[in-house]
Amino acid sequence: TPRRIRVNLRASEEAALAIGDEVALKATLLPLPAPAMPRAFDFARHLYFEGLGATGYATGKVEVKAHGRTSAFFDTLEALRLSMAEAM
């Protein structure tokens, strides 16, 4: 069973988080989506091989339990990745 899930947050809550933070929240979790029709793209298979076991959305406030470790190199790399993603 995959150990990770993907949870969507409101933009205001997302801004207060950093990669590696440990959080507590209430969320509605859904199983991975099956193909919409035969021979359609299989998101469940794709997400399974990315290591995800469920998707969902936060229904309550997000509480940061512990901040992740930071590294100047990885912070710079992450900032570059995010700026490239935004530019695209």
N, C-alpha and C positions, 0 to 999 in steps of 0.2 A: 504494500500500500504506500503510495507517495506520501511524503511527510510535509509537503508544502500546499498552501492554498493561495488563491488570488482573491483579494477583497478590494472592492472599489470604495473610495472615500469621497466625501465632499471636498472641494478645493481648499476651503478654509482649514480643514483638519489635516490635509495632506501637506500643507506648507510648514506645519510645525514639526514634521517628522524628518528624520535623516535615515539614510540607508544603514541597516544594522541595528536600529532601535528595536527594543523588545516592547511590545504593546499589549494592552488588554482592551478588548472591545466586545460588544454584542454585535453579532452579524447573522444574516440569513445566508445559509450556504445551500448551494444547488449542485446537483450532480453535473458532471461534464456533459455538454450537449451532444446529442447523437446527430448523425447526418440528416439534413432536411429531406432528402430523397435518395433513392439508390444511386450510387456512384458520385454523390456530392462529396465535398470536402469533409473529412472526418475530424472535427475539432477535438473530440474526446481523445482520439489516438494521438493527435499532435500534442495536446496539452499533457497527456500521460507521459510521453517521452521527454517533455520539458520538466517533468517531476512534479506536476500539479495533480492533486487529487480532487479538488473542488473549486468552484468559483462562487462569488457572492457579493454582498454589499453590506456595509456597516449600517446598523439601525440605531446605534447609540453613540455616546461620546467616546472618543479614543483617548486612552490614558497611557502615557509613556511610563513603562516600568523600569527600564534601564536604557541608557544611551549606548549606542554601539561604539566600538573603538574607532578612532580616526587615524589616518595616516596622510601626511601632506601629499605624497605621490598619488594615492588612491583618490583623495579628494579632488586633486587636479584632473585626474583621468575621468572621474565621474562628472565634473563640471564640463569638460570637453565633450563627453558623450551626450549630456543633456542639451548643450548648446547646438550640437550637430542634429540631434533629434528635433529640436524646436525649429531649426532652419529648414529641415526637410518638410 
